[in-house]
Structures are given as C-alpha cells and as structure tokens.
C-alpha cells in the first residue's frame, strides 16, 4: 500500500468539544484508545477481537501519561496521514477497507497531528490477527481463542457452522415413521414419501436424523434433544432479578415440536400475564402486551437459538415486564445495534421448513423483531430492549407507557385528588425519590400542580393547582 492509499482516506475535522469527549471515553467492550507507538501486532489483535465479537471503534493517536498518580490522556496523533502508512499497510493486509472495516483520520484545531479511527463491524467469518491467532473481546480485554473446542464454539456463535445439521445418534425411523411428518407431508407435499422428503430436505446424515429434523418432526423432540424446550417463570416482583422467594409457583415446562412449542409458549405466557394488574391513571389496570410483539419475540427466540447449548429458552414474567432469553449469542455479523436492519439465520433449515407449515409462526421472514417493535409502538408502550450476555440474547418488553413522567402524573390527577412520591414512582417507573421530586417541581413551576399544605414527610402529596379545579363552564341562573 502506498502513500496514495493513506491520503485517499477521508480526513475529518472535529471541534474541541468532540475531542474532549473522545479523550474522556471509557475503554470497554466497544472502544479502545492507543498511542501511535503501539505495534501493529497489538492493533491486529484488537481488530480481530472486535470483528469476532460485537464490533467496535479503535482510535490510534491518543496517548496516556501519569501525572501525580493520575492518568491523563493526550491527543498526540500522526504527523500527517502519510506517517500512518505503516499501520494502514499492515492492517489492510488482514482487514481490507470495505463494509466490515472502515478507516478515517480525525484532526482538531490546536491539537497535535491526526488520529486514525478504525471502525470494525462484527464479521460473518472469523477474523485472524497477524500471527493467525484468533481473539474475542470481553470487556476491555482481547482474549485469545485457544483450542479446537473454543474455536468450534466461536464458529457456532458466528453461525459459520450450524448445530441444526448435526446428526443425532438414533434410528432414522424417528422421522420417517413419525405421525408429525406424515401429517405435514399430506398438507404440504403430498406427492412425496417421508423417506424421499427427509433425503431431499437434507434432514439426515449418515443415515441418522439431524437436529433440525428432530426439532420439527419427531414425536418427542426433547427426549432426544434435552433442554430444547421452553421454561416459563412467574415472578411477583419488579426487581431486576427474580429470586426463589419471589417465584410464584413452580416453573412451567413446555415441550413439543418447534411449531407447537412456539404457539403453546405464547398461549401460556398470555394466560399468565392476564392476572397481573399495574397502577395506571385510573387506578389498577390489567397489564396487556400486544400479541404480535410477544409472538414474534418468542418465535425469534426459539427458531434462532443455538441448539448446541443444552438450555431451555426461558420466558420470565415479572410484574412490570416480560424477559425472553434465548441460548446462544447473536450469529454472524448481527449485533444489538444492527439487529433491526440486518438478517442472518443461524438455523437456515429450521427457518425455511417451518415457514412451509400451514399458518407459519414466522410469516414475514426477517421482519419478526421489527414487527414486535412496531406493535409496541402502536400500543403506546416503550420499545423492547435487546441485550447480549456471555452466552445468550435477552429481549425485554416492559409495560411502560411512552408518555413522559409529567404526562403520567397529570393523567393520574385527572382521576384522583392527589398523588404522592411513591405512587408516582410506581406509575412512571422512576426509581429515585429525588428524580420524582424534580418532576413535581417542574409541573409546579408551570402552575399545573401544587403541594398540599401541612402535609410533610411520608404523608406529603401533590394536587392539581387550585385554579384548575374551577369549571370553565359557568351557566347563568
């Protein structure tokens, strides 16, 4: 790579305020700052780690010095763009400029040199560093992937290999003689026999059924693939984590083929939610989540999970939310940041064949989570929250209205004479007493509410401003 390549990379001038935010950035799972003296070998490890995990941003040209025991960051970039040629040449040999890796230079008036900014997307393939080693990002660390099993785990996580095609050590007749498969063939492909269908759809290997075939058509899939079902929990709490003390009854176990599993899990979750009530503007109201949102999230969790991990999908129903946890990290290049804009199927066979069922649960392939987000929006509920853990993906839907805290307070006072801090926090989802007090003060400043006189401490409360109680319609006698 010559000097032209470096000068051809975009140079962006940023303001001092943006520079200061960059200098104060916390290094972690998605970001790393390096001085220009860093070796290209170390840079390669970071790029590999970002690409094999959730992506990230690497800034080269920000140093760190210690002054009186305090670490201070300084902007000390390359003299000019050509001075970064060695770094760029080394990196581009492994991580070529394109959709997955992009490079730009940053400059700031009054600051020394230019900083090289490398943006790394999560890649569908395994990204290797200069020494052919493979790294993943965990927090602010780049950890080497060592051993055949660890590399296999990464391949499964990224969707390079799919466990759904793994043969299961049982007789092929668990598929070819299955009533489930016979019914499906009569409805969908009546011209084929079970044996021909299994062969044509690649549902067997070495004369044994593969995981996808077992999940879709076996009479008792969970007997052959333990922990491939759903566990349903009900917690009587709004705490961040459910405990044994807040667990209502025993967890429910749901089993069956993938098709039955989805519909039964949604049905039983809806039934469990029906008995929950939350404080609303008019008092206690039943909690209702849009059926489309719940259906799409559960479908996504079951169809796209990693079946190499022997853990059930978990659905946890709390007083104020539902959490759906699917085993396995996001596959391929999918991250929590791009999940609504990109598609990648870990279990392609499962997705394709279940779509052939009458009334398929995945009617709009690739649009499931988008449908869930739209359904929550139409119901005036806050959008789902998607987070990735060490070995799973959790989608959380909350029964929180899109209304601002101020609107929620005024809606409540339209039906009640007063409101206190505790009730308002339960209504709005705000956890801090002081934050809730600030909401009251903002409303009072706008002459919408007033503190009830002579009510202090635990009995303190607010009401509509006295003038608002007067009727605007005063008819003459």
Order of alpha helices (4+ residues) and beta strands (2+ residues): alpha-beta-alpha-beta-alpha-beta-beta-beta-alpha-beta-beta-beta-beta-alpha-beta-alpha-alpha-alpha-beta-beta-alpha-alpha-beta-beta-alpha-beta-beta-alpha-beta-beta-alpha-alpha-beta-beta-alpha-alpha-alpha-beta-beta-alpha
